[in-house]
Amino acid sequence: MIAALAGTVLLLEGNALVLDVQGVGFRVFVPEGTLRHVQPGDHLRLYTEMIVHQPSGEIQLVGFAEREELSLFRTLTSVTGVGARTAMNLLGKLTPEQIRTAIVNEQPEILAQVSGVGRKVARRLVVELRDKLAPAPVANKADAEQERELLQALMALGYSATEARAAIQAVQPEAPFEEKLRQALSYFAR
């Protein structure tokens, strides 16, 4: 099994890239976020997982810039009905911390915002993984509730859950609610 690859990016192909490793080109499917940050000629190290699709026997290689992403990919695909494509979509649109937070805080609506993840799958992810994933670094229940209110406020203003989560991560955690909201809105003004 191929566990990691390091080489030069030859070309980008849709949701994959071709990585030249000492003269051998490996097609590796990567999350959307990784594709946005690489160009042909860049040196790249990927942690990989081989996927064998049944019943065709087609082999696919998926890769991640961070080991944490690979670990979360494996955890996500352990859930019934969650395949490699769904897990890659989640990791392409949300950070590992956003995924963990949504699962641990039982917020399937955040996961359901990602293409290919419906309500049923999002709920199944929460039910099956909430006790398996490390809790999100929220100091207490009051902070978790304030974060949920902030998310709802931003979504009410028209931002997607993904956009709102990114803005929430940019605010100062010790700030009062009104200041957090102001900081989140200024995040979008950049």
C-alpha positions in Angstrom: 0.0 0.0 0.0 1.2 3.5 -0.8 1.1 5.5 2.5 2.8 8.8 1.4 4.2 10.4 -1.7 6.6 13.3 -2.2 7.3 14.8 -5.6 6.6 17.6 -8.1 3.1 18.5 -9.2 3.0 17.9 -13.0 -0.6 19.0 -13.7 -4.0 19.6 -12.1 -6.9 17.5 -13.4 -10.4 18.5 -12.0 -10.4 17.2 -8.5 -7.0 15.4 -8.8 -3.4 16.2 -9.5 -0.6 14.2 -11.1 2.5 14.0 -8.8 5.8 13.1 -10.4 7.7 10.9 -7.9 11.1 10.1 -9.4 9.8 9.8 -13.0 6.5 8.0 -12.1 3.3 10.0 -12.4 0.7 9.3 -9.7 -2.8 10.6 -10.1 -4.0 11.5 -6.6 -7.4 12.8 -5.8 -7.1 15.6 -3.2 -9.6 17.9 -1.3 -10.5 21.1 -3.1 -8.6 23.2 -0.6 -5.3 21.5 -1.5 -5.9 22.1 -5.2 -6.4 25.8 -4.6 -2.9 26.1 -3.0 -0.8 24.2 -5.6 0.5 24.8 -9.1 2.4 22.7 -11.5 6.1 22.7 -10.5 5.4 22.9 -6.7 7.0 20.3 -4.5 4.3 18.5 -2.5 4.2 15.7 0.2 0.9 13.9 0.5 -0.4 11.3 3.0 -2.3 8.8 0.9 -5.0 6.1 1.1 -5.7 3.6 -1.7 -9.4 3.1 -2.4 -10.7 0.0 -4.2 -14.1 0.5 -5.7 -16.4 -2.5 -5.7 -17.4 -4.4 -7.8 -15.3 -2.8 -10.6 -12.0 -3.2 -8.8 -11.0 0.3 -9.9 -8.2 1.6 -7.7 -8.0 5.3 -6.7 -5.4 7.1 -4.7 -6.5 9.9 -2.4 -4.1 12.3 -0.7 -3.9 14.9 2.0 -1.4 17.5 2.9 -1.9 16.8 6.7 -2.0 13.5 8.5 -5.0 14.9 10.5 -7.0 15.1 7.3 -6.2 11.5 6.4 -7.2 10.3 9.9 -10.5 12.2 9.7 -11.0 10.9 6.1 -10.7 7.3 7.5 -13.1 8.1 10.3 -15.7 9.7 8.0 -15.6 6.7 5.6 -16.1 4.3 8.5 -19.7 5.6 8.7 -22.3 3.6 6.7 -23.2 5.4 3.5 -20.3 7.7 3.5 -17.9 6.9 0.7 -14.6 8.5 -0.4 -16.3 11.1 -2.6 -18.5 12.4 0.3 -15.6 12.5 2.7 -13.5 14.4 0.2 -16.3 16.9 -0.4 -16.5 17.5 3.4 -12.7 17.9 3.7 -12.7 20.2 0.7 -15.3 22.6 2.0 -14.7 22.4 5.8 -11.6 22.3 7.9 -11.1 19.2 10.1 -11.8 21.3 13.1 -15.1 22.6 11.6 -16.2 19.0 10.9 -15.3 17.8 14.4 -17.1 20.8 16.0 -20.2 20.2 13.9 -20.3 16.6 14.9 -19.4 16.9 18.6 -21.8 19.9 19.0 -24.5 18.0 17.1 -24.9 20.5 14.2 -25.7 18.3 11.2 -27.0 21.4 9.3 -23.4 22.5 8.9 -22.4 19.2 7.3 -25.5 19.2 5.1 -24.4 22.5 3.5 -21.7 20.6 1.7 -22.5 19.2 -1.8 -23.2 15.5 -1.7 -24.0 15.5 2.0 -27.8 15.3 2.6 -29.6 15.6 5.8 -29.7 11.9 6.4 -26.0 11.4 5.9 -25.2 14.5 8.0 -27.4 13.2 10.9 -25.8 9.7 10.6 -22.3 11.3 10.8 -23.3 13.1 14.0 -25.0 10.0 15.6 -22.2 7.6 14.8 -19.2 9.9 15.4 -20.1 12.3 18.2 -18.6 10.0 20.9 -15.6 9.0 18.8 -14.2 12.4 18.0 -12.3 14.6 20.4 -14.5 17.4 21.7 -14.1 20.7 20.1 -12.0 23.2 22.1 -15.0 25.1 23.6 -14.3 26.3 27.1 -17.9 25.6 28.4 -21.5 25.2 27.5 -22.1 29.0 27.5 -19.3 29.4 24.9 -20.8 26.6 22.8 -24.3 28.2 23.0 -22.8 31.6 22.1 -21.0 30.1 19.1 -24.3 28.5 18.0 -26.1 31.8 18.3 -23.4 33.6 16.3 -23.6 30.9 13.6 -27.4 31.3 13.4 -27.1 35.1 13.3 -24.6 35.0 10.4 -26.8 32.5 8.5 -29.8 34.7 9.0 -27.8 37.5 7.4 -27.4 35.3 4.3 -24.1 33.6 4.8 -23.7 29.9 4.3 -22.8 27.7 7.3 -19.4 27.2 5.8 -18.8 30.9 5.4 -20.1 31.6 8.9 -17.9 28.9 10.5 -14.8 30.4 8.8 -15.7 33.9 10.2 -16.4 32.5 13.7 -12.9 31.0 13.7 -11.4 34.4 13.1 -13.0 36.1 16.1 -11.5 36.6 19.5 -12.9 33.9 21.8 -13.0 36.0 24.9 -14.9 38.9 23.3 -18.6 39.6 24.2 -21.2 38.4 21.7 -21.8 41.8 20.1 -18.0 42.2 19.5 -17.8 38.7 18.1 -20.6 39.5 15.6 -18.8 42.7 14.6 -15.5 40.9 14.1 -17.3 38.2 12.1 -18.9 40.7 9.8 -15.6 42.6 9.3 -14.1 39.2 8.3 -16.4 39.2 5.3 -15.5 42.9 4.5 -11.9 41.9 3.7 
